Amino acid sequence: MLSCALSIPVVTASAQPSLTDGQALGADLHQHYPSLAWVERVRQAYPVEAQGSPALWRDASAPPLNTTGELVDALAALQDQHVGLAGPKAGKQQTLGVLFRTSSDGAMIVWRQLNPAVSSVRVGDRVLEIDGKPVARWLEQAGARTFGGNRRSRMAEAAFKLGAATPVYHASVGLASTVRLSLRGKDGARRMVNLPYRPADEQTAAAVMHAVEESDLPESLAVPGYRIGIVRFGAFAPQFDADFMAAANAAESAGATEDGPMLAGYCAVVRKRLIHINALAARSDLLLIDLRGNLGGFAREARLLARALTPQPLPRTYDVVRGSAIGELTLVEQVEDPGCGTIAAPRPLLVWTDAGTRSGGEFMASWLWAAGAIAVGERTIGAGGGRDAAAAGFLLPRSGLRVNYSGNFSVFDNNQSLTARDVNESDFIDLISQERFGPSRTRPFAIQAVGLRPDLLLPTSAADLADGGAAAVRRMVGKLVRLKLVPPRQ
């Protein structure tokens, strides 16, 4: 595990509060975290992938958390991708100007270029070393200090955050203000580059969203016996979509309800995407929904887009929050918005996820899978909860850092066996933790911390990083045909 290079000063002795950061945070988790019993059950189901120490909430005497490294180790035990350190002490977002992707066996490439001025690296460069450490070793070490669920996903997250994250995260995994990379270009030549971190801004955020929306594949691929139409969703960030903004502004000026402008914007996005999807479906036998590396975003937009892709009903979704009494959870049904349209000529759906698919991307994958789609690829990151963007987080009394974490976990209910009510915590977790929290079309299931398990495991190889996954699509369809999981071509 890497040592932490960040030093955070504590307040003076005369101003020190009576509680240590560990005691204060432990008390807050017991009072507000959706379900620590859920976390304990996940750690029991996946002991090899559990990280950090649960002493923060389990032991009578919480660790003091005097250093950032101790804090990160303690919070990592929650297996919660929505955990974050914020506030002035954490610093503002910074970026190297590029994004990275990884394979299942620890390879890494430069995936997207955010800043054209960063000319010393090129898309497709293979990353061999980071600050003198072989990539696979660096990913293992950084992944151990990266919040999230399964081990492979933590490495994918660490690679993404290498390109863009806060100084407190970069310091916690041993990164300084400049990163030294050993690269191998497509010509086979090896070279060393030094990339400095620079402040990120709104333009950077827009560049990230544009980059992840780009497809690594053509919109159509021919596989023996099948025509595959590929629909890419990289994030659900409508604030960067001109059609969303125009429709929302028009609805607002027309005196719509409080939710009206948002819904008008969502529908503008959905209808625009449907024009392309309908044209693609008309010349395809199967539609492949590419959610690899999806960064999540607005779940309501993801839900409307999922409804547009299939005429089949999607499962109801409930938010699980801490109940009013010890040992109770409260189920709150998520809002179901009016639909914005549905595909004209439905096609069998394949949903492609990888270890970097998170949050809203996982929700779309889970909704479509529950409605009959086939999930292929890798287990997702397990960001199956949510965090109120307006929430201030919990301020640690000594370090001055703010800790954010999930405010709810979400559960998918395909057979309508749940209702919005209080439930016994232990009984409820018994229900959804069956088969190691496996997905189910006949009982409620969840993905928080464990991710969505695909029907067909398709690890990402270094070659898949190089060709964007074209060969993987051929392997995928061939395996599905042999398993008789896709219909014969008409």
Secondary structure, 3 states (H helix, E strand, C coil): CCCCCCCCCCCCHHHCCCCCHHHHHHHHHHHHCCCHHHHHHHHHHCCCCCCCCCHHHHCCCCCCCCCHHHHHHHHHCCCCCCCEEECHHHCCCEECCEEEEECCCCCEEEEEECCCCCCCCCCCCEEEEECCEEHHHHHHHHHCCCCCCCHHHHHHHHHHHHHEECHHHHHHCCCCCEEEEEEECCCCCEEEEEEECEECCHHHHHHHHHHHHCCCCCCEEEECCEEEEEEECCCECHHHCHHHHHHHHHHHHCCCCCCHHHHHHHHHHHHHHHHHHHHHHHCCCEEEEECCCCCCECHHHHHHHHHHHCCCCCCEEEEEEECCCCCEEEEEECCCCCCCCCCCCCCCEEEEECCCCCCHHHHHHHHHHHCCCEEEECCCCCCCEECCCCCCCEECCCCCCEEECCCEEEEEECCCCCCCCEEEHHHHHHHHCHHHHCCCCCCCEECCCCCCCCCEECCCCHHHHHHCCHHHHHHHHHHHHHCCCCCCCC
